[in-house]
Amino acid sequence: MKCENYFCVYQDNGKCILDEINIDIMGQCDSCIYIDIPKFELEKYKKLLKNKFINEKNI
């Protein structure tokens, strides 16, 4: 089944590797396990993407 949550350990190339899932009241998968990314890594990539966005906007 299709899955767009690339922070979930069960997502692989846009698809969920589980045979079955349950959806909670908010419409989200209740089997999702998020990858824990250290804050310094997250901030580093956010800064890179922000700079890329700003540079492309100024072209």
PDB file of N, CA, C, O and CB in Angstrom:
ATOM      1  N   MET A   1       0.826  -1.172   0.000  1.00  0.00           N
ATOM      2  CA  MET A   1       0.000   0.000   0.000  1.00  0.00           C
ATOM      3  C   MET A   1       0.877   1.244   0.000  1.00  0.00           C
ATOM      4  O   MET A   1       1.997   1.207   0.509  1.00  0.00           O
ATOM      5  CB  MET A   1      -0.944  -0.007   1.198  1.00  0.00           C
ATOM      6  N   LYS A   2       0.395   2.326  -0.553  1.00  0.00           N
ATOM      7  CA  LYS A   2       1.141   3.562  -0.683  1.00  0.00           C
ATOM      8  C   LYS A   2       1.340   4.224   0.679  1.00  0.00           C
ATOM      9  O   LYS A   2       0.428   4.235   1.506  1.00  0.00           O
ATOM     10  CB  LYS A   2       0.427   4.515  -1.637  1.00  0.00           C
ATOM     11  N   CYS A   3       2.530   4.773   0.910  1.00  0.00           N
ATOM     12  CA  CYS A   3       2.832   5.506   2.138  1.00  0.00           C
ATOM     13  C   CYS A   3       3.777   6.653   1.803  1.00  0.00           C
ATOM     14  O   CYS A   3       4.815   6.447   1.173  1.00  0.00           O
ATOM     15  CB  CYS A   3       3.457   4.566   3.219  1.00  0.00           C
ATOM     16  N   GLU A   4       3.416   7.852   2.222  1.00  0.00           N
ATOM     17  CA  GLU A   4       4.244   9.025   1.957  1.00  0.00           C
ATOM     18  C   GLU A   4       5.063   9.452   3.173  1.00  0.00           C
ATOM     19  O   GLU A   4       5.812  10.426   3.093  1.00  0.00           O
ATOM     20  CB  GLU A   4       3.374  10.175   1.503  1.00  0.00           C
ATOM     21  N   ASN A   5       4.937   8.748   4.290  1.00  0.00           N
ATOM     22  CA  ASN A   5       5.631   9.138   5.512  1.00  0.00           C
ATOM     23  C   ASN A   5       7.039   8.546   5.533  1.00  0.00           C
ATOM     24  O   ASN A   5       7.246   7.446   6.045  1.00  0.00           O
ATOM     25  CB  ASN A   5       4.836   8.685   6.755  1.00  0.00           C
ATOM     26  N   TYR A   6       7.997   9.271   4.981  1.00  0.00           N
ATOM     27  CA  TYR A   6       9.349   8.742   4.876  1.00  0.00           C
ATOM     28  C   TYR A   6      10.092   8.743   6.211  1.00  0.00           C
ATOM     29  O   TYR A   6      11.222   8.260   6.281  1.00  0.00           O
ATOM     30  CB  TYR A   6      10.126   9.538   3.865  1.00  0.00           C
ATOM     31  N   PHE A   7       9.482   9.273   7.267  1.00  0.00           N
ATOM     32  CA  PHE A   7      10.072   9.180   8.601  1.00  0.00           C
ATOM     33  C   PHE A   7       9.669   7.884   9.310  1.00  0.00           C
ATOM     34  O   PHE A   7      10.197   7.589  10.382  1.00  0.00           O
ATOM     35  CB  PHE A   7       9.656  10.384   9.444  1.00  0.00           C
ATOM     36  N   CYS A   8       8.759   7.115   8.745  1.00  0.00           N
ATOM     37  CA  CYS A   8       8.321   5.859   9.343  1.00  0.00           C
ATOM     38  C   CYS A   8       9.278   4.729   8.945  1.00  0.00           C
ATOM     39  O   CYS A   8       9.692   4.635   7.790  1.00  0.00           O
ATOM     40  CB  CYS A   8       6.870   5.524   8.910  1.00  0.00           C
ATOM     41  N   VAL A   9       9.621   3.879   9.908  1.00  0.00           N
ATOM     42  CA  VAL A   9      10.550   2.792   9.616  1.00  0.00           C
ATOM     43  C   VAL A   9       9.946   1.756   8.671  1.00  0.00           C
ATOM     44  O   VAL A   9      10.688   0.994   8.051  1.00  0.00           O
ATOM     45  CB  VAL A   9      10.983   2.121  10.904  1.00  0.00           C
ATOM     46  N   TYR A  10       8.621   1.709   8.546  1.00  0.00           N
ATOM     47  CA  TYR A  10       7.975   0.723   7.686  1.00  0.00           C
ATOM     48  C   TYR A  10       7.807   1.199   6.241  1.00  0.00           C
ATOM     49  O   TYR A  10       7.356   0.426   5.396  1.00  0.00           O
ATOM     50  CB  TYR A  10       6.630   0.366   8.254  1.00  0.00           C
ATOM     51  N   GLN A  11       8.156   2.442   5.942  1.00  0.00           N
ATOM     52  CA  GLN A  11       8.018   2.963   4.588  1.00  0.00           C
ATOM     53  C   GLN A  11       9.268   2.650   3.787  1.00  0.00           C
ATOM     54  O   GLN A  11      10.386   2.886   4.246  1.00  0.00           O
ATOM     55  CB  GLN A  11       7.755   4.481   4.607  1.00  0.00           C
ATOM     56  N   ASP A  12       9.075   2.115   2.584  1.00  0.00           N
ATOM     57  CA  ASP A  12      10.192   1.795   1.702  1.00  0.00           C
ATOM     58  C   ASP A  12       9.813   2.156   0.274  1.00  0.00           C
ATOM     59  O   ASP A  12       8.903   1.559  -0.301  1.00  0.00           O
ATOM     60  CB  ASP A  12      10.581   0.293   1.809  1.00  0.00           C
ATOM     61  N   ASN A  13      10.505   3.127  -0.295  1.00  0.00           N
ATOM     62  CA  ASN A  13      10.238   3.584  -1.667  1.00  0.00           C
ATOM     63  C   ASN A  13       8.780   3.939  -1.899  1.00  0.00           C
ATOM     64  O   ASN A  13       8.197   3.573  -2.920  1.00  0.00           O
ATOM     65  CB  ASN A  13      10.651   2.521  -2.654  1.00  0.00           C
ATOM     66  N   GLY A  14       8.194   4.654  -0.949  1.00  0.00           N
ATOM     67  CA  GLY A  14       6.818   5.136  -1.104  1.00  0.00           C
ATOM     68  C   GLY A  14       5.754   4.113  -0.785  1.00  0.00           C
ATOM     69  O   GLY A  14       4.572   4.361  -1.019  1.00  0.00           O
ATOM     70  N   LYS A  15       6.149   2.957  -0.251  1.00  0.00           N
ATOM     71  CA  LYS A  15       5.181   1.912   0.060  1.00  0.00           C
ATOM     72  C   LYS A  15       5.387   1.409   1.482  1.00  0.00           C
ATOM     73  O   LYS A  15       6.508   1.393   1.992  1.00  0.00           O
ATOM     74  CB  LYS A  15       5.294   0.749  -0.942  1.00  0.00           C
ATOM     75  N   CYS A  16       4.291   1.000   2.115  1.00  0.00           N
ATOM     76  CA  CYS A  16       4.350   0.408   3.442  1.00  0.00           C
ATOM     77  C   CYS A  16       4.683  -1.074   3.296  1.00  0.00           C
ATOM     78  O   CYS A  16       4.098  -1.770   2.465  1.00  0.00           O
ATOM     79  CB  CYS A  16       3.007   0.610   4.212  1.00  0.00           C
ATOM     80  N   ILE A  17       5.623  -1.549   4.105  1.00  0.00           N
ATOM     81  CA  ILE A  17       6.023  -2.949   4.006  1.00  0.00           C
ATOM     82  C   ILE A  17       5.163  -3.874   4.875  1.00  0.00           C
ATOM     83  O   ILE A  17       5.308  -5.095   4.815  1.00  0.00           O
ATOM     84  CB  ILE A  17       7.478  -3.092   4.396  1.00  0.00           C
ATOM     85  N   LEU A  18       4.258  -3.286   5.693  1.00  0.00           N
ATOM     86  CA  LEU A  18       3.383  -4.103   6.533  1.00  0.00           C
ATOM     87  C   LEU A  18       2.258  -4.707   5.698  1.00  0.00           C
ATOM     88  O   LEU A  18       1.799  -4.099   4.731  1.00  0.00           O
ATOM     89  CB  LEU A  18       2.801  -3.264   7.689  1.00  0.00           C
ATOM     90  N   ASP A  19       1.819  -5.894   6.073  1.00  0.00           N
ATOM     91  CA  ASP A  19       0.698  -6.535   5.377  1.00  0.00           C
ATOM     92  C   ASP A  19      -0.626  -5.858   5.695  1.00  0.00           C
ATOM     93  O   ASP A  19      -1.492  -5.741   4.828  1.00  0.00           O
ATOM     94  CB  ASP A  19       0.621  -8.011   5.747  1.00  0.00           C
ATOM     95  N   GLU A  20      -0.785  -5.411   6.939  1.00  0.00           N
ATOM     96  CA  GLU A  20      -2.006  -4.739   7.365  1.00  0.00           C
ATOM     97  C   GLU A  20      -1.664  -3.596   8.305  1.00  0.00           C
ATOM     98  O   GLU A  20      -0.680  -3.655   9.042  1.00  0.00           O
ATOM     99  CB  GLU A  20      -2.969  -5.728   8.046  1.00  0.00           C
ATOM    100  N   ILE A  21      -2.489  -2.552   8.271  1.00  0.00           N
ATOM    101  CA  ILE A  21      -2.351  -1.449   9.215  1.00  0.00           C
ATOM    102  C   ILE A  21      -3.736  -1.088   9.730  1.00  0.00           C
ATOM    103  O   ILE A  21      -4.750  -1.477   9.150  1.00  0.00           O
ATOM    104  CB  ILE A  21      -1.657  -0.215   8.553  1.00  0.00           C
ATOM    105  N   ASN A  22      -3.766  -0.347  10.813  1.00  0.00           N
ATOM    106  CA  ASN A  22      -5.003   0.229  11.333  1.00  0.00           C
ATOM    107  C   ASN A  22      -4.870   1.738  11.271  1.00  0.00           C
ATOM    108  O   ASN A  22      -3.793   2.292  11.492  1.00  0.00           O
ATOM    109  CB  ASN A  22      -5.300  -0.256  12.796  1.00  0.00           C
ATOM    110  N   ILE A  23      -5.967   2.385  10.970  1.00  0.00           N
ATOM    111  CA  ILE A  23      -5.996   3.835  10.883  1.00  0.00           C
ATOM    112  C   ILE A  23      -6.680   4.381  12.139  1.00  0.00           C
ATOM    113  O   ILE A  23      -7.747   3.908  12.531  1.00  0.00           O
ATOM    114  CB  ILE A  23      -6.732   4.308   9.585  1.00  0.00           C
ATOM    115  N   ASP A  24      -6.052   5.381  12.761  1.00  0.00           N
ATOM    116  CA  ASP A  24      -6.649   5.958  13.969  1.00  0.00           C
ATOM    117  C   ASP A  24      -7.715   6.985  13.609  1.00  0.00           C
ATOM    118  O   ASP A  24      -7.986   7.207  12.429  1.00  0.00           O
ATOM    119  CB  ASP A  24      -5.568   6.606  14.849  1.00  0.00           C
ATOM    120  N   ILE A  25      -8.309   7.600  14.595  1.00  0.00           N
ATOM    121  CA  ILE A  25      -9.403   8.550  14.379  1.00  0.00           C
ATOM    122  C   ILE A  25      -8.966   9.780  13.571  1.00  0.00           C
ATOM    123  O   ILE A  25      -9.795  10.444  12.948  1.00  0.00           O
ATOM    124  CB  ILE A  25      -9.967   8.995  15.720  1.00  0.00           C
ATOM    125  N   MET A  26      -7.661  10.077  13.585  1.00  0.00           N
ATOM    126  CA  MET A  26      -7.137  11.211  12.819  1.00  0.00           C
ATOM    127  C   MET A  26      -6.781  10.830  11.391  1.00  0.00           C
ATOM    128  O   MET A  26      -6.330  11.675  10.617  1.00  0.00           O
ATOM    129  CB  MET A  26      -5.917  11.784  13.509  1.00  0.00           C
ATOM    130  N   GLY A  27      -6.982   9.548  11.030  1.00  0.00           N
ATOM    131  CA  GLY A  27      -6.686   9.093   9.683  1.00  0.00           C
ATOM    132  C   GLY A  27      -5.232   8.726   9.474  1.00  0.00           C
ATOM    133  O   GLY A  27      -4.768   8.619   8.338  1.00  0.00           O
ATOM    134  N   GLN A  28      -4.509   8.533  10.574  1.00  0.00           N
ATOM    135  CA  GLN A  28      -3.091   8.192  10.484  1.00  0.00           C
ATOM    136  C   GLN A  28      -2.875   6.742  10.894  1.00  0.00           C
ATOM    137  O   GLN A  28      -3.653   6.175  11.662  1.00  0.00           O
ATOM    138  CB  GLN A  28      -2.245   9.133  11.368  1.00  0.00           C
ATOM    139  N   CYS A  29      -1.823   6.163  10.376  1.00  0.00           N
ATOM    140  CA  CYS A  29      -1.476   4.786  10.683  1.00  0.00           C
ATOM    141  C   CYS A  29      -1.072   4.678  12.154  1.00  0.00           C
ATOM    142  O   CYS A  29      -0.221   5.435  12.620  1.00  0.00           O
ATOM    143  CB  CYS A  29      -0.336   4.287   9.760  1.00  0.00           C
ATOM    144  N   ASP A  30      -1.677   3.746  12.881  1.00  0.00           N
ATOM    145  CA  ASP A  30      -1.310   3.603  14.286  1.00  0.00           C
ATOM    146  C   ASP A  30      -0.146   2.636  14.482  1.00  0.00           C
ATOM    147  O   ASP A  30       0.247   2.379  15.620  1.00  0.00           O
ATOM    148  CB  ASP A  30      -2.507   3.133  15.087  1.00  0.00           C
ATOM    149  N   SER A  31       0.412   2.095  13.401  1.00  0.00           N
ATOM    150  CA  SER A  31       1.582   1.226  13.484  1.00  0.00           C
ATOM    151  C   SER A  31       2.883   1.981  13.234  1.00  0.00           C
ATOM    152  O   SER A  31       3.970   1.420  13.372  1.00  0.00           O
ATOM    153  CB  SER A  31       1.454   0.091  12.493  1.00  0.00           C
ATOM    154  N   CYS A  32       2.770   3.236  12.871  1.00  0.00           N
ATOM    155  CA  CYS A  32       3.936   4.045  12.498  1.00  0.00           C
ATOM    156  C   CYS A  32       4.941   4.139  13.631  1.00  0.00           C
ATOM    157  O   CYS A  32       4.583   4.422  14.775  1.00  0.00           O
ATOM    158  CB  CYS A  32       3.501   5.442  12.081  1.00  0.00           C
ATOM    159  N   ILE A  33       6.199   3.899  13.302  1.00  0.00           N
ATOM    160  CA  ILE A  33       7.313   4.114  14.222  1.00  0.00           C
ATOM    161  C   ILE A  33       8.230   5.129  13.543  1.00  0.00           C
ATOM    162  O   ILE A  33       8.798   4.860  12.484  1.00  0.00           O
ATOM    163  CB  ILE A  33       8.080   2.756  14.567  1.00  0.00           C
ATOM    164  N   TYR A  34       8.363   6.284  14.160  1.00  0.00           N
ATOM    165  CA  TYR A  34       9.172   7.342  13.572  1.00  0.00           C
ATOM    166  C   TYR A  34      10.660   7.134  13.833  1.00  0.00           C
ATOM    167  O   TYR A  34      11.068   6.683  14.903  1.00  0.00           O
ATOM    168  CB  TYR A  34       8.736   8.689  14.112  1.00  0.00           C
ATOM    169  N   ILE A  35      11.450   7.476  12.830  1.00  0.00           N
ATOM    170  CA  ILE A  35      12.901   7.467  12.962  1.00  0.00           C
ATOM    171  C   ILE A  35      13.295   8.663  13.812  1.00  0.00           C
ATOM    172  O   ILE A  35      12.834   9.779  13.572  1.00  0.00           O
ATOM    173  CB  ILE A  35      13.609   7.502  11.563  1.00  0.00           C
ATOM    174  N   ASP A  36      14.140   8.435  14.795  1.00  0.00           N
ATOM    175  CA  ASP A  36      14.606   9.510  15.658  1.00  0.00           C
ATOM    176  C   ASP A  36      15.850  10.131  15.043  1.00  0.00           C
ATOM    177  O   ASP A  36      16.894   9.488  14.933  1.00  0.00           O
ATOM    178  CB  ASP A  36      14.895   8.993  17.092  1.00  0.00           C
ATOM    179  N   ILE A  37      15.722  11.388  14.644  1.00  0.00           N
ATOM    180  CA  ILE A  37      16.842  12.109  14.041  1.00  0.00           C
ATOM    181  C   ILE A  37      17.372  13.105  15.064  1.00  0.00           C
ATOM    182  O   ILE A  37      16.614  13.922  15.587  1.00  0.00           O
ATOM    183  CB  ILE A  37      16.412  12.834  12.717  1.00  0.00           C
ATOM    184  N   PRO A  38      18.669  13.041  15.353  1.00  0.00           N
ATOM    185  CA  PRO A  38      19.232  14.003  16.307  1.00  0.00           C
ATOM    186  C   PRO A  38      18.952  15.441  15.858  1.00  0.00           C
ATOM    187  O   PRO A  38      19.006  15.751  14.668  1.00  0.00           O
ATOM    188  CB  PRO A  38      20.753  13.779  16.462  1.00  0.00           C
ATOM    189  N   LYS A  39      18.656  16.305  16.818  1.00  0.00           N
ATOM    190  CA  LYS A  39      18.274  17.682  16.502  1.00  0.00           C
ATOM    191  C   LYS A  39      19.329  18.401  15.663  1.00  0.00           C
ATOM    192  O   LYS A  39      18.978  19.150  14.751  1.00  0.00           O
ATOM    193  CB  LYS A  39      18.026  18.456  17.782  1.00  0.00           C
ATOM    194  N   PHE A  40      20.624  18.188  15.956  1.00  0.00           N
ATOM    195  CA  PHE A  40      21.662  18.876  15.181  1.00  0.00           C
ATOM    196  C   PHE A  40      21.642  18.438  13.718  1.00  0.00           C
ATOM    197  O   PHE A  40      21.914  19.249  12.833  1.00  0.00           O
ATOM    198  CB  PHE A  40      23.046  18.610  15.789  1.00  0.00           C
ATOM    199  N   GLU A  41      21.323  17.158  13.445  1.00  0.00           N
ATOM    200  CA  GLU A  41      21.224  16.683  12.057  1.00  0.00           C
ATOM    201  C   GLU A  41      20.027  17.322  11.361  1.00  0.00           C
ATOM    202  O   GLU A  41      20.132  17.787  10.226  1.00  0.00           O
ATOM    203  CB  GLU A  41      21.104  15.140  12.014  1.00  0.00           C
ATOM    204  N   LEU A  42      18.898  17.340  12.050  1.00  0.00           N
ATOM    205  CA  LEU A  42      17.695  17.941  11.488  1.00  0.00           C
ATOM    206  C   LEU A  42      17.921  19.410  11.174  1.00  0.00           C
ATOM    207  O   LEU A  42      17.556  19.876  10.094  1.00  0.00           O
ATOM    208  CB  LEU A  42      16.518  17.782  12.447  1.00  0.00           C
ATOM    209  N   GLU A  43      18.514  20.142  12.100  1.00  0.00           N
ATOM    210  CA  GLU A  43      18.777  21.566  11.882  1.00  0.00           C
ATOM    211  C   GLU A  43      19.738  21.785  10.715  1.00  0.00           C
ATOM    212  O   GLU A  43      19.578  22.736   9.950  1.00  0.00           O
ATOM    213  CB  GLU A  43      19.347  22.200  13.153  1.00  0.00           C
ATOM    214  N   LYS A  44      20.727  20.918  10.578  1.00  0.00           N
ATOM    215  CA  LYS A  44      21.690  21.026   9.481  1.00  0.00           C
ATOM    216  C   LYS A  44      20.971  20.907   8.135  1.00  0.00           C
ATOM    217  O   LYS A  44      21.200  21.716   7.236  1.00  0.00           O
ATOM    218  CB  LYS A  44      22.788  19.937   9.606  1.00  0.00           C
ATOM    219  N   TYR A  45      20.108  19.910   7.996  1.00  0.00           N
ATOM    220  CA  TYR A  45      19.408  19.700   6.731  1.00  0.00           C
ATOM    221  C   TYR A  45      18.342  20.761   6.479  1.00  0.00           C
ATOM    222  O   TYR A  45      18.110  21.152   5.335  1.00  0.00           O
ATOM    223  CB  TYR A  45      18.774  18.323   6.713  1.00  0.00           C
ATOM    224  N   LYS A  46      17.697  21.225   7.540  1.00  0.00           N
ATOM    225  CA  LYS A  46      16.740  22.316   7.373  1.00  0.00           C
ATOM    226  C   LYS A  46      17.434  23.563   6.839  1.00  0.00           C
ATOM    227  O   LYS A  46      16.911  24.248   5.960  1.00  0.00           O
ATOM    228  CB  LYS A  46      16.039  22.627   8.703  1.00  0.00           C
ATOM    229  N   LYS A  47      18.622  23.852   7.380  1.00  0.00           N
ATOM    230  CA  LYS A  47      19.380  25.024   6.938  1.00  0.00           C
ATOM    231  C   LYS A  47      19.789  24.875   5.475  1.00  0.00           C
ATOM    232  O   LYS A  47      19.682  25.828   4.703  1.00  0.00           O
ATOM    233  CB  LYS A  47      20.628  25.229   7.823  1.00  0.00           C
ATOM    234  N   LEU A  48      20.258  23.687   5.090  1.00  0.00           N
ATOM    235  CA  LEU A  48      20.641  23.445   3.689  1.00  0.00           C
ATOM    236  C   LEU A  48      19.454  23.646   2.749  1.00  0.00           C
ATOM    237  O   LEU A  48      19.576  24.300   1.713  1.00  0.00           O
ATOM    238  CB  LEU A  48      21.204  22.021   3.525  1.00  0.00           C
ATOM    239  N   LEU A  49      18.316  23.082   3.116  1.00  0.00           N
ATOM    240  CA  LEU A  49      17.139  23.207   2.261  1.00  0.00           C
ATOM    241  C   LEU A  49      16.623  24.637   2.204  1.00  0.00           C
ATOM    242  O   LEU A  49      16.184  25.106   1.154  1.00  0.00           O
ATOM    243  CB  LEU A  49      16.043  22.288   2.750  1.00  0.00           C
ATOM    244  N   LYS A  50      16.677  25.330   3.345  1.00  0.00           N
ATOM    245  CA  LYS A  50      16.241  26.723   3.361  1.00  0.00           C
ATOM    246  C   LYS A  50      17.121  27.566   2.450  1.00  0.00           C
ATOM    247  O   LYS A  50      16.621  28.389   1.684  1.00  0.00           O
ATOM    248  CB  LYS A  50      16.265  27.281   4.790  1.00  0.00           C
ATOM    249  N   ASN A  51      18.446  27.358   2.535  1.00  0.00           N
ATOM    250  CA  ASN A  51      19.368  28.103   1.675  1.00  0.00           C
ATOM    251  C   ASN A  51      19.132  27.787   0.201  1.00  0.00           C
ATOM    252  O   ASN A  51      19.189  28.681  -0.643  1.00  0.00           O
ATOM    253  CB  ASN A  51      20.819  27.785   2.050  1.00  0.00           C
ATOM    254  N   LYS A  52      18.870  26.534  -0.109  1.00  0.00           N
ATOM    255  CA  LYS A  52      18.587  26.144  -1.490  1.00  0.00           C
ATOM    256  C   LYS A  52      17.326  26.846  -1.982  1.00  0.00           C
ATOM    257  O   LYS A  52      17.288  27.352  -3.103  1.00  0.00           O
ATOM    258  CB  LYS A  52      18.432  24.610  -1.605  1.00  0.00           C
ATOM    259  N   PHE A  53      16.307  26.875  -1.152  1.00  0.00           N
ATOM    260  CA  PHE A  53      15.052  27.537  -1.512  1.00  0.00           C
ATOM    261  C   PHE A  53      15.268  29.023  -1.770  1.00  0.00           C
ATOM    262  O   PHE A  53      14.774  29.571  -2.755  1.00  0.00           O
ATOM    263  CB  PHE A  53      14.010  27.343  -0.408  1.00  0.00           C
ATOM    264  N   ILE A  54      16.007  29.665  -0.879  1.00  0.00           N
ATOM    265  CA  ILE A  54      16.271  31.099  -1.018  1.00  0.00           C
ATOM    266  C   ILE A  54      17.071  31.365  -2.281  1.00  0.00           C
ATOM    267  O   ILE A  54      16.766  32.310  -3.008  1.00  0.00           O
ATOM    268  CB  ILE A  54      17.022  31.641   0.214  1.00  0.00           C
ATOM    269  N   ASN A  55      18.089  30.556  -2.563  1.00  0.00           N
ATOM    270  CA  ASN A  55      18.905  30.735  -3.765  1.00  0.00           C
ATOM    271  C   ASN A  55      18.094  30.541  -5.031  1.00  0.00           C
ATOM    272  O   ASN A  55      18.259  31.296  -5.989  1.00  0.00           O
ATOM    273  CB  ASN A  55      20.075  29.772  -3.755  1.00  0.00           C
ATOM    274  N   GLU A  56      17.223  29.548  -5.055  1.00  0.00           N
ATOM    275  CA  GLU A  56      16.389  29.314  -6.237  1.00  0.00           C
ATOM    276  C   GLU A  56      15.374  30.431  -6.422  1.00  0.00           C
ATOM    277  O   GLU A  56      15.042  30.787  -7.553  1.00  0.00           O
ATOM    278  CB  GLU A  56      15.669  27.969  -6.128  1.00  0.00           C
ATOM    279  N   LYS A  57      14.886  30.976  -5.341  1.00  0.00           N
ATOM    280  CA  LYS A  57      13.906  32.062  -5.401  1.00  0.00           C
ATOM    281  C   LYS A  57      14.529  33.325  -5.976  1.00  0.00           C
ATOM    282  O   LYS A  57      13.850  34.111  -6.637  1.00  0.00           O
ATOM    283  CB  LYS A  57      13.332  32.346  -4.010  1.00  0.00           C
ATOM    284  N   ASN A  58      15.829  33.523  -5.723  1.00  0.00           N
ATOM    285  CA  ASN A  58      16.519  34.725  -6.176  1.00  0.00           C
ATOM    286  C   ASN A  58      17.050  34.622  -7.601  1.00  0.00           C
ATOM    287  O   ASN A  58      17.617  35.586  -8.114  1.00  0.00           O
ATOM    288  CB  ASN A  58      17.648  35.030  -5.250  1.00  0.00           C
ATOM    289  N   ILE A  59      16.879  33.487  -8.239  1.00  0.00           N
ATOM    290  CA  ILE A  59      17.391  33.323  -9.611  1.00  0.00           C
ATOM    291  C   ILE A  59      16.524  34.039 -10.592  1.00  0.00           C
ATOM    292  O   ILE A  59      16.798  34.012 -11.792  1.00  0.00           O
ATOM    293  CB  ILE A  59      17.484  31.858  -9.991  1.00  0.00           C
TER     294      ILE A  59
END
